[in-house]
């Protein structure tokens, strides 16, 4: 067994202390992000209730609808990534394109609130471009960059939810 020297013990203690500080920092950062998200959520709900004068039942129903909508979108995104990887690897390309079309049609029928119409349309547009690229590209090299760009458009970020452009707002 290797005997620990004084230098090694001090180094281990310093590394453990740094690890503890990093873990505390990450926990604090996650808490901060959650608090900011909750503040925006409560603020948006307060705006709808107090300024726009929407009923409380509308807000509660909106949260139920949005929760199920984003749950389904996250499942669909996982399936789409797998299907696009199959297309990129030239495995079952025709079947994968047909599955992409089915997933797109399922997303188009999902129930969502008026507030998320912009995000819904953006997601459908990204799916349409991925399907189009997949159908029209003959070789893997031709489609790789275009498919990667299309996959990036599928990601719905918190920024998209919070900072919706007024000119893109549904009328």
Steps between C-alpha positions, in 0.01 A plus 500: 500500500623846416555719800345845474735783553408837647493665157255244363262540794498877461440464125208260561348738756530792257340296218212395726450860606496615136254223412275611788511863379418399141205287611366785718538744208313270260220447754471876548494559125222244453299658783549844343379380160193338655419815697530719190278258307241504779509880517433526126225238523328673790548838331345379177207347689452819701504701177233272350286510814531865601561696180346291224224388742504135399327268747695285744352188340663604169842522664463166674383333180785664306756349733343155466493526121855636477637230728358221286602684181866535600507146631388373158739735319794366699404140411463597135837677496671184625332292229589756232868499604508120470326507162736767366798297620361203305468719191853635544634145531291398197305238699134452406487846344157471341346354817666770711363775276150350528538488880610865497184588309287311755673680788445833329129427458473400868667825607268702277200355685633565851290729717683815609416848625496819295809619687707212362375528141830658387705216647261242355531650151879524531518133598277394210712708262816329623339158452387597150852611406650176635251293300566705187877472536472125558285445192703721267854401597650211313819450696601512862761771447245722331247467783724490807546873558143586404359233733720616788372854450141375493552308823629814671174676408302233688643606833252714689684704757382686806607820324251426222222463753579816695607742227243455225538767233194722478510501120489119499205485737193325355213728418 
